[in-house]
Amino acid sequence: MTMTTPDAPAMTPIPTLPESMTFLLIVSDPEIARFAHASGVARLFVDLEYMGKDIRQKGLDTWKSRQTPEDVTLIRQAVPDGHLLVRINPLHDGTRAELDDVLARGADSIMLPMFQSADDLARFMDLLRGRAEAVPLVETSGALAAVPQICETLPLTRLHFGLNDLHLERKLHLMFELLANGALDEATAALRARDIRFGIGGIARAGEGLIGPERLLGEHVRLGSDAAILSRTLHRGAPDLASLTASMDFPAELAKLQAIYGAFRHASAEHLERNSQETAALINGVAATIRAKRSS
């Protein structure tokens, strides 16, 4: 399929979207954290979630955190003026203590994974008590269905859709099928109506991935998303700053992604819809190939 290039600006930019996309980077190395922050990564991300993940994602080549609370302290000390987001474990008996600890270590935002309902999220926010920004991670069918209610009843400023666990729960073959089948449409419409910022999944380097950013970022704009987690494939899992800078021009790669996002942000509604249809066809084709391989 021929890759679509965004049209020249044809209308005023979508007013609810910022000019720059918010990139999140999971990081444990202080030098990489400083470099990423200086390069334009808006949110440094420490991932402490481990409960249940090995079971849910057994055998899959997915990110499984080995970070510890000490990493929160290290990144906070390395970038004192940066925004530090910490993903904790799903709600459990120790959530209050876990929250108190990461907040004491300097977290600005707390991401809650694997919740199932608006009541779960309300319980979490009661424990948080406004001490940091709450960032619910919608990655269960229950949470997805609850987003309109959440928008009406809870004081949120941001939310993120996690495509990996959600597509596994729904027994899909490719996480991006959630974009192709319209699964996020009702929830994202509710968020836009309340002007609540949100992000969707992760993003790879320009020109890479089964479904590349040249397609996916158009879907981000169409749905109203302004954030994505930078995929491990973008930085190849570089363990230290020397490895990172030797393997790629990190600021240039971020600039490419911002340019694609900016072009879609200025594209016509007709162009966004055309990209959506073509992207859905591409996603469905890749999913069909994966399905055929798994069934053979």
MIDOSE-1310 file (N, C-alpha, C; in nm, 2 decimals, decimal comma, always signed):
residues 296
mtmt	+0,08/-0,12/+0,00/+0,00/+0,00/+0,00/+0,09/+0,12/+0,00; +0,05/+0,22/-0,08/+0,13/+0,34/-0,09/+0,11/+0,42/+0,04; +0,22/+0,47/+0,10/+0,21/+0,55/+0,22/+0,15/+0,69/+0,19; +0,06/+0,72/+0,28/-0,01/+0,85/+0,26/+0,08/+0,96/+0,32
tpda	+0,10/+1,07/+0,25/+0,17/+1,19/+0,31/+0,06/+1,29/+0,34; +0,07/+1,35/+0,47/-0,03/+1,45/+0,51/-0,04/+1,56/+0,41; -0,17/+1,60/+0,38/-0,19/+1,72/+0,29/-0,13/+1,84/+0,35; -0,11/+1,94/+0,27/-0,07/+2,07/+0,31/-0,18/+2,13/+0,40
pamt	-0,15/+2,22/+0,49/-0,25/+2,27/+0,58/-0,38/+2,31/+0,51; -0,49/+2,26/+0,56/-0,62/+2,29/+0,49/-0,72/+2,35/+0,58; -0,69/+2,36/+0,71/-0,78/+2,41/+0,81/-0,71/+2,46/+0,93; -0,77/+2,53/+1,02/-0,71/+2,56/+1,15/-0,68/+2,44/+1,23
pipt	-0,56/+2,44/+1,29/-0,53/+2,32/+1,37/-0,64/+2,28/+1,47; -0,66/+2,15/+1,50/-0,76/+2,11/+1,60/-0,73/+2,18/+1,73; -0,82/+2,26/+1,78/-0,79/+2,35/+1,89/-0,76/+2,28/+2,02; -0,81/+2,16/+2,04/-0,79/+2,09/+2,17/-0,65/+2,02/+2,17
lpes	-0,58/+2,02/+2,06/-0,45/+1,95/+2,06/-0,34/+2,05/+2,07; -0,24/+2,02/+2,16/-0,12/+2,11/+2,17/-0,04/+2,10/+2,04; +0,05/+2,19/+2,03/+0,14/+2,20/+1,91/+0,24/+2,08/+1,91; +0,28/+2,04/+2,02/+0,38/+1,93/+2,03/+0,32/+1,81/+2,10
mtfl	+0,36/+1,69/+2,06/+0,31/+1,57/+2,12/+0,39/+1,55/+2,25; +0,33/+1,49/+2,35/+0,39/+1,46/+2,47/+0,45/+1,32/+2,46; +0,59/+1,31/+2,47/+0,65/+1,18/+2,46/+0,69/+1,13/+2,61; +0,66/+1,01/+2,64/+0,70/+0,94/+2,76/+0,81/+0,84/+2,73
livs	+0,91/+0,84/+2,82/+1,02/+0,74/+2,80/+1,05/+0,67/+2,94; +1,04/+0,54/+2,93/+1,07/+0,46/+3,05/+1,23/+0,46/+3,06; +1,28/+0,50/+3,18/+1,42/+0,52/+3,19/+1,46/+0,49/+3,33; +1,58/+0,43/+3,34/+1,64/+0,40/+3,47/+1,78/+0,45/+3,49
dpei	+1,84/+0,49/+3,37/+1,98/+0,55/+3,37/+1,97/+0,70/+3,39; +2,03/+0,75/+3,49/+2,03/+0,90/+3,52/+2,08/+0,98/+3,40; +2,19/+0,94/+3,33/+2,24/+1,01/+3,22/+2,15/+1,01/+3,10; +2,09/+0,90/+3,08/+1,99/+0,90/+2,97/+1,87/+0,99/+3,01
arfa	+1,83/+0,99/+3,13/+1,72/+1,07/+3,17/+1,75/+1,22/+3,15; +1,87/+1,26/+3,18/+1,90/+1,40/+3,16/+1,91/+1,44/+3,01; +1,97/+1,34/+2,93/+1,98/+1,36/+2,79/+1,84/+1,37/+2,73; +1,75/+1,27/+2,76/+1,62/+1,27/+2,71/+1,54/+1,39/+2,74
hasg	+1,55/+1,43/+2,86/+1,48/+1,56/+2,90/+1,52/+1,68/+2,82; +1,65/+1,69/+2,80/+1,71/+1,80/+2,72/+1,67/+1,79/+2,58; +1,64/+1,66/+2,53/+1,61/+1,64/+2,39/+1,46/+1,66/+2,36; +1,38/+1,68/+2,46/+1,24/+1,70/+2,43/+1,14/+1,59/+2,48
varl	+1,19/+1,50/+2,56/+1,10/+1,40/+2,63/+1,03/+1,48/+2,74; +0,89/+1,49/+2,73/+0,82/+1,57/+2,83/+0,80/+1,50/+2,96; +0,79/+1,36/+2,96/+0,77/+1,29/+3,09/+0,86/+1,17/+3,10; +0,94/+1,17/+3,20/+1,03/+1,06/+3,23/+0,95/+0,96/+3,31
fvdl	+0,96/+0,83/+3,28/+0,87/+0,73/+3,32/+0,95/+0,62/+3,40; +0,91/+0,60/+3,52/+0,97/+0,48/+3,60/+0,85/+0,38/+3,62; +0,88/+0,26/+3,58/+0,77/+0,16/+3,58/+0,80/+0,06/+3,69; +0,71/+0,06/+3,80/+0,73/-0,03/+3,91/+0,63/-0,14/+3,91
eymg	+0,55/-0,15/+3,80/+0,44/-0,26/+3,80/+0,51/-0,39/+3,77; +0,48/-0,49/+3,85/+0,52/-0,63/+3,83/+0,41/-0,73/+3,86; +0,31/-0,69/+3,95/+0,21/-0,79/+3,99/+0,13/-0,83/+3,88; +0,13/-0,96/+3,85/+0,04/-1,02/+3,75/+0,09/-1,01/+3,61
kdir	+0,19/-0,93/+3,58/+0,23/-0,91/+3,44/+0,29/-1,03/+3,38; +0,37/-1,11/+3,45/+0,44/-1,22/+3,39/+0,33/-1,33/+3,35; +0,22/-1,33/+3,42/+0,12/-1,43/+3,39/+0,04/-1,37/+3,26; +0,00/-1,25/+3,26/-0,08/-1,19/+3,15/+0,00/-1,19/+3,02
qkgl	+0,13/-1,17/+3,03/+0,21/-1,15/+2,91/+0,31/-1,26/+2,89; +0,28/-1,38/+2,95/+0,38/-1,49/+2,94/+0,41/-1,52/+2,80; +0,54/-1,53/+2,77/+0,59/-1,58/+2,64/+0,60/-1,47/+2,54; +0,56/-1,35/+2,57/+0,55/-1,24/+2,48/+0,67/-1,15/+2,49
dtwk	+0,72/-1,09/+2,38/+0,83/-1,00/+2,39/+0,78/-0,86/+2,42; +0,74/-0,84/+2,54/+0,68/-0,71/+2,59/+0,77/-0,66/+2,70; +0,76/-0,53/+2,73/+0,83/-0,47/+2,84/+0,78/-0,53/+2,97; +0,87/-0,58/+3,05/+0,83/-0,63/+3,19/+0,93/-0,56/+3,28
srqt	+0,88/-0,48/+3,37/+0,97/-0,39/+3,45/+1,06/-0,47/+3,55; +1,18/-0,42/+3,56/+1,27/-0,47/+3,66/+1,31/-0,35/+3,74; +1,24/-0,24/+3,74/+1,27/-0,12/+3,81/+1,23/-0,13/+3,95; +1,29/-0,05/+4,04/+1,26/-0,05/+4,18/+1,24/+0,09/+4,23
pedv	+1,18/+0,11/+4,35/+1,16/+0,24/+4,40/+1,29/+0,33/+4,40; +1,40/+0,27/+4,42/+1,53/+0,34/+4,41/+1,55/+0,42/+4,28; +1,49/+0,36/+4,17/+1,50/+0,42/+4,04/+1,42/+0,55/+4,04; +1,31/+0,56/+4,11/+1,24/+0,69/+4,12/+1,33/+0,79/+4,18
tlir	+1,40/+0,76/+4,29/+1,49/+0,86/+4,35/+1,60/+0,90/+4,26; +1,66/+0,80/+4,19/+1,77/+0,83/+4,10/+1,73/+0,93/+3,99; +1,61/+0,90/+3,93/+1,57/+0,98/+3,81/+1,53/+1,12/+3,87; +1,46/+1,13/+3,98/+1,43/+1,26/+4,04/+1,55/+1,34/+4,07
qavp	+1,65/+1,28/+4,12/+1,78/+1,35/+4,15/+1,85/+1,40/+4,02; +1,84/+1,31/+3,92/+1,91/+1,34/+3,79/+1,84/+1,46/+3,72; +1,71/+1,47/+3,73/+1,63/+1,57/+3,65/+1,53/+1,63/+3,75; +1,58/+1,72/+3,84/+1,49/+1,77/+3,94/+1,38/+1,86/+3,88
dghl	+1,40/+1,92/+3,76/+1,30/+2,01/+3,70/+1,22/+1,94/+3,60; +1,23/+1,81/+3,58/+1,16/+1,73/+3,48/+1,03/+1,67/+3,54; +0,94/+1,63/+3,45/+0,81/+1,57/+3,50/+0,84/+1,42/+3,51; +0,82/+1,37/+3,63/+0,84/+1,23/+3,66/+0,71/+1,15/+3,68
lvri	+0,68/+1,06/+3,60/+0,56/+0,98/+3,61/+0,61/+0,84/+3,66; +0,53/+0,78/+3,75/+0,56/+0,65/+3,81/+0,44/+0,56/+3,79; +0,46/+0,45/+3,73/+0,35/+0,35/+3,73/+0,37/+0,25/+3,84; +0,26/+0,25/+3,93/+0,27/+0,16/+4,04/+0,20/+0,03/+4,01
nplh	+0,18/-0,06/+4,10/+0,11/-0,19/+4,08/-0,04/-0,17/+4,08; -0,11/-0,26/+4,03/-0,26/-0,25/+4,04/-0,30/-0,24/+4,18; -0,43/-0,19/+4,20/-0,48/-0,18/+4,34/-0,46/-0,31/+4,42; -0,41/-0,30/+4,54/-0,39/-0,41/+4,63/-0,38/-0,36/+4,77
dgtr	-0,37/-0,45/+4,86/-0,36/-0,41/+5,00/-0,25/-0,31/+5,03; -0,14/-0,32/+4,96/-0,03/-0,23/+4,98/-0,02/-0,10/+4,90; -0,13/-0,07/+4,83/-0,13/+0,05/+4,74/-0,10/+0,18/+4,82; -0,17/+0,20/+4,94/-0,14/+0,32/+5,01/+0,00/+0,34/+5,05
aeld	+0,07/+0,23/+5,09/+0,21/+0,24/+5,13/+0,30/+0,27/+5,00; +0,26/+0,20/+4,89/+0,33/+0,22/+4,77/+0,32/+0,37/+4,72; +0,20/+0,42/+4,73/+0,18/+0,56/+4,69/+0,27/+0,65/+4,78; +0,26/+0,63/+4,91/+0,33/+0,72/+5,00/+0,48/+0,72/+4,97
dvla	+0,53/+0,60/+4,94/+0,67/+0,59/+4,91/+0,72/+0,66/+4,78; +0,64/+0,64/+4,67/+0,69/+0,70/+4,55/+0,66/+0,85/+4,55; +0,56/+0,90/+4,62/+0,54/+1,04/+4,64/+0,65/+1,11/+4,72; +0,70/+1,04/+4,82/+0,81/+1,09/+4,90/+0,94/+1,10/+4,82
rgad	+0,95/+1,01/+4,72/+1,06/+1,01/+4,63/+1,06/+1,11/+4,52; +0,94/+1,18/+4,51/+0,94/+1,29/+4,41/+0,85/+1,27/+4,29; +0,76/+1,17/+4,28/+0,68/+1,15/+4,17/+0,58/+1,27/+4,14; +0,57/+1,31/+4,02/+0,48/+1,42/+3,98/+0,34/+1,36/+3,94
siml	+0,34/+1,25/+3,88/+0,22/+1,18/+3,83/+0,23/+1,03/+3,87; +0,11/+0,98/+3,89/+0,10/+0,83/+3,93/+0,01/+0,77/+3,83; +0,06/+0,66/+3,76/-0,02/+0,58/+3,67/-0,07/+0,46/+3,74; -0,20/+0,44/+3,73/-0,26/+0,32/+3,79/-0,30/+0,22/+3,68
pmfq	-0,24/+0,10/+3,67/-0,27/+0,00/+3,57/-0,38/-0,09/+3,61; -0,44/-0,16/+3,51/-0,53/-0,28/+3,53/-0,65/-0,26/+3,63; -0,70/-0,13/+3,63/-0,82/-0,12/+3,71/-0,94/-0,16/+3,62; -1,05/-0,19/+3,69/-1,16/-0,24/+3,62/-1,29/-0,15/+3,61
sadd	-1,30/-0,05/+3,69/-1,42/+0,02/+3,70/-1,39/+0,16/+3,75; -1,50/+0,25/+3,74/-1,49/+0,38/+3,80/-1,47/+0,38/+3,95; -1,53/+0,28/+4,01/-1,52/+0,27/+4,16/-1,37/+0,24/+4,20; -1,31/+0,15/+4,12/-1,17/+0,12/+4,14/-1,08/+0,25/+4,14
larf	-1,11/+0,33/+4,03/-1,03/+0,45/+4,01/-1,06/+0,55/+4,12; -1,19/+0,56/+4,16/-1,23/+0,65/+4,27/-1,15/+0,61/+4,40; -1,14/+0,48/+4,43/-1,07/+0,44/+4,55/-0,92/+0,48/+4,54; -0,86/+0,46/+4,42/-0,72/+0,50/+4,40/-0,71/+0,65/+4,43
mdll	-0,80/+0,73/+4,37/-0,78/+0,88/+4,39/-0,81/+0,92/+4,53; -0,89/+0,85/+4,60/-0,90/+0,88/+4,75/-0,77/+0,85/+4,82; -0,70/+0,75/+4,78/-0,57/+0,72/+4,84/-0,47/+0,82/+4,80; -0,48/+0,87/+4,68/-0,38/+0,97/+4,63/-0,40/+1,11/+4,69
rgra	-0,53/+1,14/+4,72/-0,56/+1,27/+4,79/-0,50/+1,39/+4,72; -0,50/+1,39/+4,59/-0,45/+1,51/+4,52/-0,31/+1,55/+4,54; -0,23/+1,45/+4,59/-0,09/+1,48/+4,61/+0,00/+1,48/+4,48; -0,06/+1,42/+4,38/+0,01/+1,42/+4,25/-0,10/+1,40/+4,14
eavp	-0,06/+1,42/+4,02/-0,16/+1,40/+3,91/-0,19/+1,25/+3,90; -0,32/+1,21/+3,88/-0,36/+1,08/+3,86/-0,36/+1,05/+3,71; -0,30/+0,94/+3,66/-0,30/+0,91/+3,52/-0,35/+0,76/+3,51; -0,48/+0,74/+3,50/-0,54/+0,61/+3,49/-0,49/+0,54/+3,36
lvet	-0,45/+0,42/+3,36/-0,41/+0,34/+3,24/-0,52/+0,25/+3,21; -0,59/+0,28/+3,10/-0,71/+0,20/+3,06/-0,65/+0,08/+2,97; -0,66/-0,04/+3,03/-0,61/-0,16/+2,96/-0,69/-0,28/+2,99; -0,81/-0,26/+3,04/-0,91/-0,37/+3,06/-1,04/-0,33/+2,99
sgal	-1,12/-0,42/+2,96/-1,25/-0,39/+2,89/-1,34/-0,32/+2,99; -1,33/-0,35/+3,12/-1,42/-0,28/+3,22/-1,38/-0,14/+3,23; -1,25/-0,11/+3,23/-1,20/+0,03/+3,24/-1,24/+0,11/+3,12; -1,23/+0,04/+3,00/-1,27/+0,11/+2,88/-1,41/+0,15/+2,87
aavp	-1,50/+0,06/+2,91/-1,64/+0,08/+2,92/-1,68/+0,19/+3,02; -1,59/+0,21/+3,12/-1,62/+0,30/+3,23/-1,57/+0,44/+3,20; -1,50/+0,46/+3,09/-1,44/+0,60/+3,07/-1,55/+0,71/+3,06; -1,66/+0,69/+2,99/-1,76/+0,80/+3,00/-1,81/+0,83/+3,14
qice	-1,83/+0,73/+3,22/-1,87/+0,76/+3,36/-1,76/+0,83/+3,44; -1,63/+0,78/+3,41/-1,52/+0,84/+3,48/-1,51/+0,99/+3,45; -1,53/+1,02/+3,32/-1,52/+1,16/+3,28/-1,63/+1,25/+3,35; -1,74/+1,19/+3,38/-1,85/+1,26/+3,44/-1,83/+1,28/+3,59
tlpl	-1,76/+1,18/+3,65/-1,76/+1,18/+3,80/-1,63/+1,21/+3,87; -1,52/+1,19/+3,80/-1,39/+1,21/+3,86/-1,31/+1,32/+3,80; -1,23/+1,39/+3,89/-1,16/+1,51/+3,84/-1,02/+1,48/+3,78; -1,03/+1,43/+3,65/-0,91/+1,39/+3,58/-0,85/+1,50/+3,50
trlh	-0,72/+1,50/+3,48/-0,66/+1,59/+3,38/-0,59/+1,51/+3,27; -0,56/+1,38/+3,29/-0,50/+1,30/+3,19/-0,53/+1,16/+3,21; -0,52/+1,08/+3,10/-0,55/+0,94/+3,10/-0,47/+0,88/+2,98; -0,44/+0,75/+2,99/-0,36/+0,68/+2,89/-0,43/+0,55/+2,86
fgln	-0,43/+0,51/+2,73/-0,49/+0,39/+2,68/-0,37/+0,29/+2,66; -0,37/+0,18/+2,73/-0,27/+0,07/+2,71/-0,32/-0,03/+2,62; -0,26/-0,04/+2,50/-0,32/-0,13/+2,40/-0,27/-0,28/+2,42; -0,16/-0,30/+2,48/-0,11/-0,44/+2,49/-0,20/-0,53/+2,57
dlhl	-0,22/-0,50/+2,70/-0,31/-0,59/+2,78/-0,45/-0,59/+2,73; -0,50/-0,48/+2,68/-0,64/-0,47/+2,63/-0,66/-0,56/+2,51; -0,56/-0,57/+2,42/-0,58/-0,65/+2,30/-0,56/-0,80/+2,34; -0,48/-0,83/+2,44/-0,47/-0,97/+2,49/-0,60/-1,01/+2,55
erkl	-0,66/-0,93/+2,63/-0,78/-0,97/+2,70/-0,89/-1,00/+2,60; -0,89/-0,92/+2,49/-0,99/-0,94/+2,38/-0,95/-1,04/+2,28; -0,84/-1,11/+2,30/-0,79/-1,21/+2,21/-0,78/-1,17/+2,07; -0,72/-1,05/+2,05/-0,69/-1,00/+1,92/-0,55/-1,04/+1,89
hlmf	-0,51/-1,03/+1,76/-0,38/-1,07/+1,72/-0,28/-0,96/+1,71; -0,33/-0,84/+1,71/-0,24/-0,72/+1,69/-0,30/-0,61/+1,78; -0,22/-0,54/+1,86/-0,27/-0,44/+1,95/-0,34/-0,33/+1,87; -0,30/-0,30/+1,75/-0,36/-0,19/+1,68/-0,49/-0,22/+1,62
ella	-0,54/-0,34/+1,63/-0,67/-0,37/+1,59/-0,78/-0,29/+1,67; -0,74/-0,25/+1,79/-0,82/-0,16/+1,88/-0,85/-0,03/+1,81; -0,76/+0,01/+1,72/-0,78/+0,14/+1,64/-0,87/+0,10/+1,52; -0,84/-0,01/+1,46/-0,91/-0,04/+1,34/-1,06/-0,08/+1,36
ngal	-1,09/-0,14/+1,48/-1,23/-0,18/+1,50/-1,31/-0,08/+1,58; -1,26/+0,04/+1,60/-1,34/+0,14/+1,67/-1,35/+0,13/+1,82; -1,28/+0,04/+1,88/-1,30/+0,01/+2,02/-1,27/+0,13/+2,11; -1,19/+0,23/+2,06/-1,16/+0,34/+2,15/-1,25/+0,46/+2,12
deat	-1,33/+0,45/+2,02/-1,41/+0,57/+1,97/-1,49/+0,64/+2,08; -1,58/+0,56/+2,14/-1,67/+0,61/+2,24/-1,59/+0,68/+2,36; -1,49/+0,61/+2,41/-1,41/+0,66/+2,52/-1,34/+0,79/+2,48; -1,28/+0,79/+2,37/-1,20/+0,91/+2,33/-1,30/+1,03/+2,31
aalr	-1,42/+1,00/+2,25/-1,52/+1,11/+2,24/-1,56/+1,17/+2,37; -1,57/+1,08/+2,47/-1,61/+1,13/+2,61/-1,50/+1,22/+2,66; -1,37/+1,18/+2,64/-1,26/+1,26/+2,69/-1,25/+1,39/+2,62; -1,27/+1,39/+2,49/-1,26/+1,52/+2,41/-1,37/+1,61/+2,46
ardi	-1,49/+1,56/+2,49/-1,60/+1,64/+2,53/-1,57/+1,71/+2,67; -1,49/+1,65/+2,75/-1,46/+1,70/+2,88/-1,32/+1,77/+2,88; -1,26/+1,78/+2,76/-1,12/+1,84/+2,74/-1,02/+1,77/+2,84; -1,03/+1,64/+2,85/-0,93/+1,57/+2,93/-0,82/+1,51/+2,84
rfgi	-0,70/+1,55/+2,86/-0,59/+1,50/+2,78/-0,57/+1,35/+2,79; -0,53/+1,29/+2,68/-0,50/+1,15/+2,69/-0,40/+1,11/+2,58; -0,34/+0,99/+2,60/-0,24/+0,93/+2,51/-0,29/+0,79/+2,48; -0,22/+0,74/+2,37/-0,26/+0,60/+2,32/-0,13/+0,52/+2,30
ggia	-0,11/+0,42/+2,38/+0,00/+0,32/+2,35/+0,14/+0,38/+2,33; +0,21/+0,31/+2,25/+0,35/+0,35/+2,22/+0,37/+0,38/+2,08; +0,49/+0,43/+2,05/+0,53/+0,47/+1,91/+0,67/+0,43/+1,88; +0,70/+0,39/+1,76/+0,83/+0,35/+1,72/+0,90/+0,46/+1,64
rage	+1,02/+0,43/+1,58/+1,08/+0,53/+1,50/+1,00/+0,55/+1,37; +1,02/+0,67/+1,31/+0,96/+0,70/+1,18/+1,01/+0,60/+1,08; +0,93/+0,54/+1,00/+0,97/+0,44/+0,90/+0,98/+0,30/+0,95; +0,95/+0,28/+1,08/+0,96/+0,15/+1,14/+0,83/+0,10/+1,20
glig	+0,83/-0,03/+1,24/+0,71/-0,09/+1,30/+0,62/-0,15/+1,20; +0,54/-0,25/+1,25/+0,44/-0,32/+1,17/+0,34/-0,21/+1,11; +0,30/-0,12/+1,20/+0,22/-0,01/+1,15/+0,30/+0,12/+1,20; +0,35/+0,19/+1,10/+0,45/+0,30/+1,14/+0,38/+0,42/+1,19
perl	+0,46/+0,51/+1,25/+0,41/+0,64/+1,29/+0,35/+0,72/+1,18; +0,39/+0,70/+1,06/+0,34/+0,78/+0,95/+0,19/+0,75/+0,93; +0,14/+0,64/+0,98/+0,00/+0,61/+0,99/-0,06/+0,64/+1,12; +0,00/+0,58/+1,23/-0,06/+0,58/+1,36/-0,08/+0,72/+1,41
lgeh	+0,01/+0,81/+1,38/+0,00/+0,95/+1,44/-0,12/+1,02/+1,38; -0,16/+0,98/+1,26/-0,29/+1,04/+1,21/-0,41/+0,99/+1,29; -0,40/+0,87/+1,34/-0,51/+0,82/+1,42/-0,51/+0,88/+1,56; -0,39/+0,91/+1,61/-0,38/+0,99/+1,74/-0,45/+1,12/+1,72
vrlg	-0,42/+1,19/+1,61/-0,48/+1,33/+1,59/-0,63/+1,31/+1,57; -0,67/+1,22/+1,49/-0,82/+1,20/+1,46/-0,90/+1,18/+1,59; -0,84/+1,10/+1,68/-0,91/+1,06/+1,80/-0,89/+1,17/+1,91; -0,79/+1,25/+1,90/-0,76/+1,36/+2,00/-0,65/+1,33/+2,09
sdaa	-0,57/+1,23/+2,07/-0,46/+1,19/+2,15/-0,34/+1,28/+2,13; -0,27/+1,32/+2,24/-0,15/+1,41/+2,23/-0,03/+1,34/+2,30; -0,03/+1,21/+2,33/+0,08/+1,15/+2,40/+0,10/+1,01/+2,36; +0,23/+0,96/+2,36/+0,26/+0,82/+2,34/+0,39/+0,79/+2,41
ilsr	+0,40/+0,66/+2,45/+0,52/+0,61/+2,51/+0,62/+0,58/+2,40; +0,74/+0,62/+2,41/+0,85/+0,59/+2,31/+0,88/+0,44/+2,33; +0,87/+0,37/+2,22/+0,89/+0,22/+2,22/+1,04/+0,19/+2,24; +1,06/+0,07/+2,30/+1,20/+0,02/+2,31/+1,26/+0,01/+2,17
tlhr	+1,18/-0,02/+2,07/+1,24/-0,03/+1,94/+1,30/+0,10/+1,89; +1,25/+0,22/+1,94/+1,30/+0,34/+1,90/+1,45/+0,36/+1,95; +1,47/+0,33/+2,07/+1,61/+0,35/+2,12/+1,69/+0,22/+2,14; +1,63/+0,10/+2,08/+1,69/-0,03/+2,08/+1,73/-0,07/+2,22
gapd	+1,66/-0,03/+2,32/+1,69/-0,07/+2,46/+1,83/-0,03/+2,51; +1,89/+0,08/+2,46/+2,02/+0,12/+2,49/+2,04/+0,13/+2,64; +2,14/+0,06/+2,70/+2,16/+0,05/+2,85/+2,22/+0,17/+2,91; +2,29/+0,26/+2,82/+2,35/+0,37/+2,88/+2,36/+0,48/+2,77
lasl	+2,40/+0,60/+2,81/+2,40/+0,71/+2,72/+2,50/+0,69/+2,60; +2,61/+0,64/+2,63/+2,71/+0,62/+2,52/+2,65/+0,53/+2,41; +2,58/+0,42/+2,45/+2,52/+0,33/+2,36/+2,41/+0,40/+2,28; +2,33/+0,48/+2,35/+2,22/+0,55/+2,29/+2,27/+0,64/+2,18
tasm	+2,36/+0,73/+2,21/+2,41/+0,83/+2,12/+2,49/+0,77/+2,01; +2,55/+0,65/+2,03/+2,63/+0,58/+1,92/+2,54/+0,52/+1,82; +2,42/+0,48/+1,87/+2,33/+0,40/+1,78/+2,23/+0,49/+1,70; +2,21/+0,61/+1,74/+2,10/+0,69/+1,68/+2,12/+0,84/+1,72
dfpa	+2,06/+0,92/+1,63/+2,05/+1,07/+1,66/+1,91/+1,08/+1,73; +1,91/+1,07/+1,86/+1,78/+1,07/+1,94/+1,70/+1,19/+1,92; +1,76/+1,31/+1,93/+1,68/+1,44/+1,91/+1,62/+1,44/+1,77; +1,70/+1,40/+1,67/+1,65/+1,40/+1,53/+1,53/+1,31/+1,51
elak	+1,54/+1,19/+1,58/+1,42/+1,09/+1,57/+1,30/+1,15/+1,63; +1,31/+1,22/+1,75/+1,20/+1,28/+1,81/+1,14/+1,39/+1,72; +1,23/+1,47/+1,66/+1,19/+1,57/+1,57/+1,11/+1,52/+1,45; +1,15/+1,40/+1,40/+1,07/+1,34/+1,29/+0,93/+1,31/+1,33
lqai	+0,92/+1,25/+1,45/+0,79/+1,22/+1,50/+0,70/+1,34/+1,52; +0,76/+1,45/+1,58/+0,69/+1,57/+1,60/+0,64/+1,63/+1,46; +0,73/+1,62/+1,36/+0,69/+1,67/+1,23/+0,57/+1,60/+1,17; +0,57/+1,46/+1,19/+0,46/+1,38/+1,14/+0,33/+1,42/+1,21
ygaf	+0,34/+1,43/+1,35/+0,23/+1,47/+1,43/+0,18/+1,61/+1,39; +0,27/+1,70/+1,37/+0,23/+1,84/+1,33/+0,16/+1,85/+1,19; +0,21/+1,77/+1,10/+0,15/+1,76/+0,97/+0,00/+1,71/+0,98; -0,02/+1,61/+1,05/-0,15/+1,55/+1,07/-0,24/+1,65/+1,15
rhas	-0,18/+1,72/+1,24/-0,26/+1,82/+1,32/-0,31/+1,93/+1,23; -0,25/+1,96/+1,13/-0,29/+2,07/+1,03/-0,37/+2,01/+0,91; -0,38/+1,88/+0,90/-0,45/+1,82/+0,79/-0,60/+1,83/+0,80; -0,66/+1,82/+0,68/-0,81/+1,83/+0,68/-0,88/+1,71/+0,74
aehl	-1,00/+1,73/+0,78/-1,08/+1,62/+0,83/-1,09/+1,51/+0,73; -1,10/+1,54/+0,61/-1,11/+1,44/+0,50/-0,98/+1,36/+0,49; -0,87/+1,43/+0,51/-0,74/+1,35/+0,50/-0,73/+1,26/+0,62; -0,77/+1,31/+0,74/-0,76/+1,22/+0,86/-0,85/+1,10/+0,84
erns	-0,97/+1,12/+0,79/-1,06/+1,00/+0,77/-1,00/+0,91/+0,66; -0,94/+0,96/+0,56/-0,88/+0,87/+0,46/-0,77/+0,79/+0,52; -0,68/+0,86/+0,59/-0,57/+0,79/+0,66/-0,63/+0,68/+0,75; -0,74/+0,71/+0,82/-0,80/+0,62/+0,92/-0,84/+0,49/+0,84
qeta	-0,91/+0,51/+0,73/-0,96/+0,40/+0,65/-0,84/+0,31/+0,60; -0,74/+0,38/+0,55/-0,62/+0,31/+0,49/-0,54/+0,24/+0,60; -0,53/+0,30/+0,72/-0,46/+0,24/+0,83/-0,54/+0,12/+0,88; -0,67/+0,13/+0,89/-0,75/+0,01/+0,93/-0,73/-0,10/+0,83
alin	-0,73/-0,08/+0,71/-0,71/-0,18/+0,61/-0,57/-0,25/+0,63; -0,47/-0,17/+0,65/-0,33/-0,22/+0,67/-0,33/-0,30/+0,80; -0,39/-0,25/+0,91/-0,39/-0,32/+1,04/-0,46/-0,46/+1,02; -0,58/-0,46/+0,95/-0,65/-0,58/+0,94/-0,57/-0,68/+0,85
gvaa	-0,50/-0,63/+0,75/-0,42/-0,72/+0,67/-0,30/-0,78/+0,75; -0,24/-0,70/+0,83/-0,13/-0,76/+0,92/-0,19/-0,86/+1,02; -0,30/-0,82/+1,08/-0,36/-0,91/+1,18/-0,40/-1,05/+1,11; -0,45/-1,04/+0,99/-0,49/-1,16/+0,92/-0,37/-1,25/+0,89
tira	-0,26/-1,19/+0,86/-0,13/-1,26/+0,84/-0,09/-1,33/+0,96; -0,09/-1,26/+1,08/-0,05/-1,32/+1,21/-0,15/-1,43/+1,24; -0,28/-1,41/+1,22/-0,38/-1,51/+1,25/-0,35/-1,64/+1,17; -0,32/-1,62/+1,04/-0,30/-1,74/+0,96/-0,17/-1,82/+1,00
krss	-0,07/-1,74/+1,04/+0,05/-1,81/+1,09/+0,03/-1,89/+1,22; -0,05/-1,83/+1,31/-0,07/-1,89/+1,43/-0,16/-2,02/+1,42; -0,24/-2,02/+1,32/-0,34/-2,13/+1,31/-0,28/-2,24/+1,22; -0,17/-2,22/+1,15/-0,11/-2,32/+1,06/-0,02/-2,42/+1,14
